[in-house]
Amino acid sequence: MDDRINTTMKQEKGLQELIVNGQKISPVLPEEVKNYLIDIDGTVCDDIPNEEPERMATASVYQDALETIQKWHAEGHIITFFTSRTEEHRGVTEHWLQQYQFPYHGLLMGKPRGGNYHWIDNHIVRATRYSGTFSDLTRKNALIEVFED
């Protein structure tokens, strides 16, 4: 580690506080904790467009996705659903997640629609696109794309 960086732990949220040249920078999670941002439609349940919200309440759950997310949550990872559903769909979405016992820490609505995402960030970002059953990232059925530094 660069000797200009002094790292201390914020106990209340498990974040590591970083100080560079005497100034705080954005905190980070400990290396062993992952921060999962997970889509909903077509990822953990039937793919339902916003134009057909009446189907959201009865979407079929993808059981492998549910089991994997429950496992990750039990291991102490952060689960946040990041969906293209709008704020208008928040109530039905929260109810559906609770009904199927999806554990989560946050629900972000209004993700841009259409795919072809290019995420630009100063933190490490690993994108995973599933081309089959959603399951633990250690299994072979996930296509994992990692961008070079």
N, C-alpha and C positions, 0 to 999 in steps of 0.2 A: 504494500500500500504506500502511496506517496506520503512522505513525511510531513507534507503541508496539511494533511487531512487528519482531523481529530474526530473519532467516531464515539458517540455515546448512545445509550439505549433509552428510548422513551418507553417506559414500562406500561403506561396506560393503553397504548394501541399497538405495541410491539414494533413500532417503527424505529429505525436507526436514524438518529439525527446526525447530519453531516455538516462539518464546518470547514470551509476552505478559506485560507487567508483571513481568518477571524470572522467570516460571515457565514451565516446559515444558508444552506442550499436545500432543495427539496428532499424530504426524508425518503428512505427506502425500506422495504420489508427485509427481514432477514432472508438470506439466500435459500433456506429450506422451505420458506412459505411462498406459494404461488398465488397470483392474483388473476383468477380466471374471469374473463369477459365472455359470456356465452349467449349466442343468439337463441331465439325461441322457435320461431316458425321454420320448419324443415330441419331443425337441429335437435330439438328435444320433443317435438310433436309434429303432427301433420303441418304441411306448409300451407298457411292460410293468408291470403292477401288482406290488407286493411279494408279493401272494398267489400269484403264479406264478413264483417265482425260478428254476425249471428252464429258463425261456425266456431268462433274462438272458445266458447264455453264448453263445447263438446269435442274438442280436438283430442285425437287419440295420442296418448303418451308413448314415447319410445322408451321401453323398459330399460334397455341398456344405458341410455342417457341418464335416467333417473338413478339407477344403481351407481353409476360412475360418479355423478354429482354428489350423491349422499356419501360415498366413500371419500371423495376429496374434502368435503366439508368436515367429516369426522376426523380427518387427518390434520385439520387446522388451516386449510387453505381458504382463501377469500373467494366467494362465489358472487358474481354480479351478473345479472341478466341484462343484456344490451340489445334492445329490439327496435325494429322499424315501426312497431305499433306506436300509435300516438297517445298523448295524455288522455284522450277520450276513451281509450281502451284499457287504461290502468286498472280500473275496478275489476273487470272480467279477467284480466291477466293475473292480478294478485289472487283472486279467488281460485282460478285454475291451478296456479302454482301451489297454493295451500291445500287444495283438494287432493292433489297427487303427492303431497309431502315433499316438494322440492325445497331443500334448505337453501337460503341465500342471505346475503348481507345487503344487497342493493339491487334496485331495478331502475335501469336507465331507459327512458322512452325516447323515440324520435331519431333512432339511428338512420343515417341516410339510406335510401332504398337503391337497389340496383346492383349491388356488389361492386367488384373491381376496386376494392378498397386499397388505399395507399396510406398507411398510418405513419406519420412522421412524429417522432418523439425523442426526447433526450434520455429516456429510460429504455432498458432492454424490452423489446417487443418480439414475441414469437407467435407467428400466425399458424394456425392449424386449420386445414380445410378437410372435412370428412367426405369421403367418397364411398360411404357404406354405413355400417352401424356405428353410432357414436359409442365409444367405450374409452377405457383408460388409455392414455397416450402411450403406454408401453406396449400395446398390442400392435400387430402388423397391419391392421385394416385402416389406419389413418394415414393420409397423405400429409406429411409435415413439410412445410416450406420455411426455410430459414434464410434471411437475407444476410449477405456479407456485411462486415463492418465497413 
